[in-house]
Amino acid sequence: MNNPLSGVGFLDDFADKDRNRAMDFKRDERMEYLATLRDSRPEIFDQMGTTVRISLGYYENDKKNAAAHGADVEKGNN
């Protein structure tokens, strides 16, 4: 039996999803500050809301992905 999804063109885009997100990465000094705060003053960071912590997690994942795809994540205004 044929796989009905084998001929679907949009499935080809999944392979480039990480690369596309990496190219869209923009360094955010506010997020960099939060990462520094988390490492240097965890007692203050722990009092921040869940949304802030989740946002930092997404930012750091995007930053790691961008670095893995060769983007310079250390300079501003990428």
C-alpha positions in Angstrom: 0.0 0.0 0.0 1.3 3.5 -0.9 2.1 5.9 1.9 -0.4 8.8 1.3 2.0 11.3 2.7 4.9 10.5 0.5 3.8 12.9 -2.2 2.9 15.8 0.0 5.3 18.7 -0.7 4.9 20.6 2.6 6.6 17.8 4.4 9.9 18.8 2.8 9.9 22.0 4.8 10.3 20.3 8.2 14.0 19.7 7.6 14.6 23.4 7.3 12.5 24.5 10.2 15.5 24.7 12.6 17.7 26.5 10.1 14.9 29.0 9.4 14.5 29.7 13.1 18.3 30.0 13.5 18.4 32.7 10.8 15.6 34.6 12.5 17.4 34.7 15.9 17.9 38.2 17.3 20.1 38.8 20.4 18.0 40.4 23.2 20.0 42.1 25.9 17.1 41.8 28.3 17.1 38.1 28.0 20.9 38.1 28.3 20.5 40.0 31.5 17.9 37.5 32.8 20.3 34.7 32.1 23.0 36.5 34.1 20.6 37.1 36.9 19.6 33.5 37.0 23.3 32.5 37.3 24.4 35.2 39.7 21.3 35.7 41.9 19.1 32.6 41.7 17.1 33.7 44.8 15.8 36.8 42.9 15.3 34.9 39.6 13.2 32.2 41.4 10.8 34.9 42.6 10.1 35.9 39.0 7.0 34.7 37.2 6.7 31.5 35.2 6.3 33.4 32.0 9.7 35.1 32.4 11.4 31.7 33.0 9.7 30.0 30.1 10.6 33.0 27.8 14.2 32.7 28.9 14.1 29.0 28.1 12.8 29.5 24.6 15.3 32.3 24.0 18.2 30.1 25.1 17.0 27.2 23.0 16.8 29.5 20.0 20.3 30.9 20.7 21.7 27.4 21.0 20.0 26.4 17.7 21.3 29.6 16.0 24.9 28.9 17.2 24.6 25.3 15.9 23.7 26.6 12.4 26.6 29.0 12.3 25.0 32.3 13.3 27.0 34.8 15.4 24.9 34.9 18.6 27.4 37.2 20.5 26.8 40.4 18.6 23.8 42.6 18.8 21.3 43.4 16.0 21.9 40.0 14.2 
